[in-house]
């Protein structure tokens, strides 16, 4: 099993002194991050279409051969258009993502909680997504968590995003090309949550037995540098 474990972003001020050394210049944060992890999930691309120059800079900075960037798909497609006539937005994002070439991990499309299950919209989305990419869909409404939806994703080789949140069952659901897991936090704290070693061991067992050849895990509990601490703990459990 090929395992990629990292965090949802690296540019957090409150990580200084906890994950980043106090005297480390901000321009060197990504380099330090890469010395510990082999992947990162980029949230910034959710809010605005990335410039080619920015993606080129990230790509050139990846001195580790095994390092990759997962890009979060445009909210214009998922949250503003709510998958209505998404083709133009998808194409623009995919064209931008091509700049990353071999440094592109996955593309994550996160649907809003207000978007309930709609198989027709899901099929239309799956048909439009470029098959050469490792596409992942994160659902935020419980109506999507059904075998019928998993079958659609498998048909189009799209990966289901398993999630650890206070709201949904903590299951490792695998469809498509790769297994994908986002660790948002639990209880009322969500992103301000520190997973215990026992909780991480439970997820380690689920990941190890999921049957996927390639697995991506991202910690999104970034408050207080919980994410890099938890990610490092999980990596050590697989060593």
Buried (B, 14 or more C-beta within 10 A) or exposed (E): EEBBBBBBBBBBEEBBEBBBEEEBEEEEBBBBBBEBBBBBBBBEBBEEEBEEEBBEEBBEBBEEEEBBBBBBBBBBBBBEBBBEEBEEBBEBBBEBBBBBEEBBBBBBBBBBEEBEBBEEBBEBBBEBBEEEBBBBBBBBBEEBBEEEBBEBBBEBBBBBBBBBBEEBEBEBBBBBBBBBBBBBBBEEBBBEBBBEEEBBBEBBEBBBEBEBEBBBBBBBBBBBBBBBBBBBBBBEBEE
